[in-house]
Amino acid sequence: MRGTLSVLLAATALSAAMPAIAQDTEITEPVSVDDVAALGDVTLRVWADAGEETMLEKLIPQFEETYPNVTVDLTLKGWGDLMGTVVNAMNSSTPPDVTNGNQGFAIMGTMVRADLVRPLDDFIDAYDIDEGLPASGFSSMQWNDEGTAWGEGDTYAMGGATQPLGLFYNKSKLEELGLEAPDSIGDLNEALAAAEEAGEQPIMLGNSEQYPLGSHVLGILIDMYSGVDEINGWIAGQEGATFDTEGVRQALETLESWGEAGYFGRGYDGMSMDDAVASYGEGEGVFFLGGSFNGARLAAVDPDAFGFTLLRGESGDYVTTGTFGTPWLVSSKTEIEPAALAFLGMMLSEDFAQAYADVSRLPNKGLDSVTPTGSMHEDQLAAAERLFEEGDFVGYLDWATPTMQRTMGTQAQMLLAGRTDVDSFIEAVQSDWEAYQAERAEQ
């Protein structure tokens, strides 16, 4: 999923609010049509990120046909609007029954702490959701009962399509350069040097919002040089964790050297990420570092012109920032729980996987059985399979604190501009982290 927006929520007030009356019923098998029919005619309220609209346009008619007594009332919101309103909506007397949220303390942690969402472990077991999926993908959606620590405990959310960060490459440009698609960070460094020497712009970047550089590009580099548990522990706020590690230093030094070598070209701080993706689709740049979710836009330009791969870190393993996708949560106050669980069950099923694949997404279930939209999508599906079979997910760096996205973005921008150094970068990030840990300890 995407990184957390720097939205400061009234978490303390919510924590003090009267807890919701959660339903105690756990399921041991998938919800049946009869279970849902027993509710009578009902309306299922769903809040979703606007990016899920295409998927939901396929899901909702199928769901309403299967469960004719249920009418889905869908509210679509832009990502920023959704993240700024979803916690208060879930705390209201008429919350959405099912909603998108986001990982991290600001959104999911606040809702868990205020008892606004239902644990989904029984649902995951009943529907075999976790079959074939790496345990590391669930950690960002697992919380202790107090909502103060994630990475273990009950699972409160699940996504339908994985969104790993990875490396896009322009096939024709690589062929002209006589290069193979990189498989490791070492391969990538060699390819970047070759591209720059040949007069090509090695990496297309749009950083006007700051987060692509400080979250996506830097996140991938830190994944390459750091241990999974080490960086996830820091993001999760484990006691004694530090950003000042050998792997982080190596990642920052690499990023700094890429900037000094001119690998990002010029004007990237004045270009949005969307414009950078569009320019990359038009043939500017050899590589693009970012989320697999950018693949749908590139595939719309030419489904076979670009490739996608994950990189092996220095450990030799595939490690990348990402999750099982935008998380879905169920309200603890829903009065139509069978309908809510049936809705998620259909969305996350292997039978529905092709609906994700049809728009060049990567379904968590059925990766090996769907028909790709083109060769790039085929590369993405294969990369996700490799990740699930032999790799690990790392969380987004900005999940660490509500203000970390801004801190990371600003520091990364300053590093490339020569206005800070590695030591000062690490100090600024760790100071943000320590201040938030102190705040959490008082809650």
N, C-alpha and C positions, 0 to 999 in steps of 0.2 A: 504494500500500500504506500501511498504518498507520505511524505513527512508531515509532522504536526504543524499546523499554522500557529503562529505566536499569539494565541488568543488566551487572555487571562480570564478564567471563569471563577464564579463565586463558589469555589469548592468547599470552603469552610462553612458557608451558609447551608449548602446542600447536606454536608455531613451532619449538621445539627438538626436537619429536618426529620420529621417523623418517618421512620422507615416504611416502605410499602409492604403490603401483606402479600408475600410471595405464595404461589401455589406450590403445594407440597408433592404433587403427583409426579412421579418419575415414570418414564416410559421404558419398556423393555423390548419393544418391537415397533416397526414403523406405524405411524398413525393410519388408520383405515378410513375409507370413504364413509363407512357407517359411523365411525367416531366423530367425524366432522359433521355429518348429517344430523347427528343428535343435538347439535347446537341450535338447530333451526336456522332461519334466515338471518344472516349476520353480515356485518361489514368489517373487513380486515383493513386496518389503517397501516399504510406502509410509507415511510419516508426514505428517500434514496438520493444519492448523488446523481446529478444530471448525466454523468458519464455512464450510468447503468441503464439509461433509457432504452437503448436498442435491445439489450438483453431482456428487459422487463416487458417490452412490447411483444416478445415471443412467449415469455413465461406466463403473463397474466391471463391471456385467453385460454391457454392450455390448462391453467389451474382452475379457472372458473368453469370450464367445460367438465373437468374431472370432479369438481366440488360445486355443483350448481346452486347450492344454498349460500355460497359465499360471494360477496361482491368486494372487489379490491378497490379501495380508495387510495390512489397513489399521489403523493406529493413529491415532486422533483425540485431539488435545490442545487444551485452551484456549490462547489466544494467549500468555499469560504463561508457562505451563508449557512450551509448545513452545519459546519463545525461550530459556528457561532451561536446556533439556536438549539441544537439537538439535546443538550443536557437539560436545559430548562423545559423543553417539550417533554422529555421523558419524566421530569419531575412534576409535571402538571397532573390535573385530575383526569385528563383525557389524552394520555400519551399515545404515540404510535404503537401498534402491537409489534411491529417489526421495523427496524431502522438500520441504516448504515451508521457507523461510527468511525473511530480511528483509534489505533493503538496509542499507548503512552499514558502518562499520568493525567494530562489535562482533560482528556475526553473519557476514555474507557475507565481509567482509574477512578475518576470522580463518580462515574455512574455505579461502579462496583461498590465504592465506599458508601454511597447513599442508598444502596440496595434497590437500584432502579432496573437492574437487568437480571435475567434468569440464567443460572449456570446451564451449560449445554452438554455436559459430559454424558448424560444418559441418552440424549438425542444422538450424539456422535457414535456411541456404542450401538444403539438400535439400528441406525442407518449405515453402519460400517463406513462412516465418513473418513476415518483415519487409516483405512486399509491402503497400504502402498505409499503412504505419505511420510516424509521425514519428521521425526519428533521435533526437530528444531523449528519447524514452521508453526508449531502450536504455541511455542513458549511466549510469544508476544501477546497472546490472547488468554494467558493463564495468570490468575491473580490470587493472592491470599484473601482471606475473608474480609479484611479491613480495607482492601483496595490500596494498600500502601506499598506493595511490592509485587512485581510481575516476574514471570519466568517459571513459576511453579504454583500449584494450587488448582482450583477449578478453572475450566475453560468456559469463557463467557461469550465467545464470538467465533465465527467461521466465515471464510470467503469462498467464492465459487471459482475464481480463476487466478492463478498465480501470476505475479508481476515482478520477476527478478530484475535487478539491474544487470546490464550486460553491455556488450560491445557490438554495435552495428558497423558493418563495413560495406563500402561500395565495391561490388564485384569487378566491374570493368576497370576501375582505378587500380585495384590490387593486381589484376592481370597485367595491366600496362607496366606496373612496377616490378613484375616478376615475383610477387610475394604470395605466400599462402595465408589463409586466415589465422591470426594468432591464436594459440591455445593456452598461453601462459603470460604472466606479466613480463617475463624476459623477452618473449616473442614480440609483445606489443612495443616494448621500448626500442627494439631493433627496427620494427616496421615504421615507427614514428620518425626515427632518424632517417630512414631511407626515403620516406615520403617528403620530408622537409628538404633533403638534399636534391630531390628531383623537381623541386619547385611547387609541390602541392601543399595545400593547407592540411596538416595532419589531422587535426581534430576540429569539428564544427561545434561551437559552443554559443549559447545565448544565455546571458547571465544577468539580465536587467532586474530580475526578481531576487537575485543572489543565491537562491537555494540550489540551482543545478550544479554550481561549482562546489559549494560547501557541503551539499548533501549527496548528490549523485556521483560526481567525479571523485571527490575526496573520499566518499564512502567506499567506492570500489577500490581505491588505492589502499585504504586502511584494511579492507578485507584481504588484500593480497599479502600484506606483511604482518598481520596480527593473528593471534589465536582467537578462535570463535568464542570460547568461554570468557576470555579476557575482555574482549570488547563488549560482548553482551552483558557481562557483569557490570561494566561501567555504565552502559546505557540504562540498565535496570536499577542503578543506584545502590549496588552492593557496598557494604561498609568496607572502607579501605581501598576501594577501586581508584584508579588514577588514569588520566589521559596521557600522562607522561611515561610512555613506554617506548621501547626500542622500535616496535612496529609502527607506532604512530609517527615517531620521528622520521623513520625511513619513508613513510608515505608522504609526509609534508615536504621532505627534501626532494622527493621525486616530483611532486606537484610544482614546487618552486623551480626545479630545473626545466620542467616542461614549459613554464612561462618564460624563463630566460631564453630558451631555444626558439621561442615564437611558435610553438605548436598549436596555439589557439588562434593565431592570426591577430587581427586588430578589430576593435569595435565591439567585442563580445559583451562588454558591460552595458552597451546601449541597445542590445538586441534581446528580445524575449525568447524564451525557450521554444514557444510555438513557432516564431519566425525562424529560429535556427533549424527546427525540424523541417520546415518548409524549404529552406535554402538547401539543406542537406538532400532533400528529395529531388531538388533541381540539379544536383550534381556538385555542390560546393562541399569540399572536404572529403577526406578519405575515410575517417572514422567518426562515430558519434557514440559517446558514452552516456547511457541513460536507461530508463525503464523499458521493459519489453512492451509496455502499453503504447509506446510511440510507434510500434510496428504497424498498427492498423492504419495510421496516416501514411506511412511510407508504402505500405502495400496498395493503398488506394492510388498512388502515383504509378507504381509498377510493382506487381507482386513478386517479380523475379530479379529485380535489379540490385537488391541489397541482401546481405546475409546477416546473421546474428549468431553470436557465440558467448559462452561464459568463459572466464579465464581461470586457470589454475593458479593458486597463490604459491608463495615460496614453499609451502608445506607439500605441494604437489596435488592438493585437493581442490575441487571446485567449491569455492566459497563466494557467496554474494549477498549483498543487501537485498532484502525483500521479504515477502510473506506469502500467504495463500490468497492474497488479494484484499480488496476493500472489505472490512469485516461487517458482518450482519449480526445484530443482537435482537433478542426477544425481551420485551418489557416484562418485568416481574409483576406488573399490575394488569396484564391482559386478562380479560374474562373469556377469551376464546382461544386458549392455548393450543388445543388440537389443530385449529386452522392455521395458527402461526407456525407451528412445527411442520405441518404438512407443506406449507408454502416454502419453507427453507429446505425441506426434504426433497421436493421436486427440483428446486433450483440447484441443489448440490449433487444431484444424482448423475450417474453415468449416462442415463437415457437422455438427459438434457445437455450433455457435453457438446454435441455438435452445434447447438445454438451459440455457444461461446466461440467455437472454432469458426463459424460462418462469418464472424466479424474480426477474425485474426487474433482472437484471444486464446489463452492457454488454460483450458479447464483442469481443475485439480484431479478430477476423475475422468478416466477415458482418454488420457493423453495419446495412448498408442492405438486408439480405435477410431479417432476422428479423421475426417478428410481435410487437409490443409487448403488454404486459399491460394497458395503459391509456394515457391521454393523458399522464400524468406520465412514464411510462417512454418514451413516444414522444419527449417533450421531451429526456430524457436521452440517448437514442440520437442525436438530431439534434445535441445539444451535443457529444457525443463525435466525431461525424463532422466538425463544424466544427473541433474541436481537432486532429484528425488531418490535416485538409486545410490549415489555415492558422494553427495555433497551436503552442505549445510547452509542454512540461512543465518544472516546476521541482521540485527535490527537497524532501523534508521537512526543515525546519530542524534537527530533532533528530538527523538522521543525522550531523551535524557531529562530535559527540563522544558517548561513552557516557553522559555526565551532562547533555547539553544539554536533554533533555526536562524534567528537573527545574528546570534553571536558567531556561529560557524560561517554563515554567509559573508558577514562583514570581514572577519579575519581572513578568510580565503581570498576575498577580493583584494584586501590590503597586502597579502603575501605576494600575489602576482604583480601588484603595482610597485613592489619594493618598499612599501611603507610600514612593514613589520617583518619580524624574523620568526624562525621556528620556535625559539624559546618564548617569545612574547605571545605567539599564537597559542601555545600550550597553556601558558599561564592564564590567559583570558578565558579559555574554554573551561579549565579546571576551576577557576574562580566562580564562573556561572554555575557549574555543577555543585560545588561545595555550598554555595548560598542556597540553592534549592534543597539540598539534603538537610540543611539546618532548618529550613522552613517546613519540610516534611516531618521532621522529628517533633515539631511543636504541634502538629495537627492531631 
